[in-house]
């Protein structure tokens, strides 16, 4: 059962991306362009840095695709992300989990895969 109380606040989501004041909007809003070169240093599969915000360049198309790639990766039995080393990706995942908990009746939900990397207090008050 979905509740109108849930949902992603795009302003909050954008705050979890690299600084828009410094870099501008990170999404291309096009499926024909998979990412701006400006953001390649923040893409997990293109850098050895753990200061990443995106799973891959496809995550740079739309905010919804960014969330879908995060969710797909964490739900996959063959996750490619070293979640323990990527605090920015974990922060996005934490926020998304909070939105899911706020938007759905989660009675009986235990040990769901997307909450495996949550911070200690990430879901305080949600449910």
Secondary structure, DSSP 8 states (H G I E B T S, - for coil): -B-TT----HHHHHHTSS-HHHH-------SS----GGGGGGBGGG-S-S---BSSGGGGS-HHHHHHHHHHHHHSTT----GGG-HHHHHHHHHHHHHHHHHB--TT--S-GGGTT--TTTTTT--
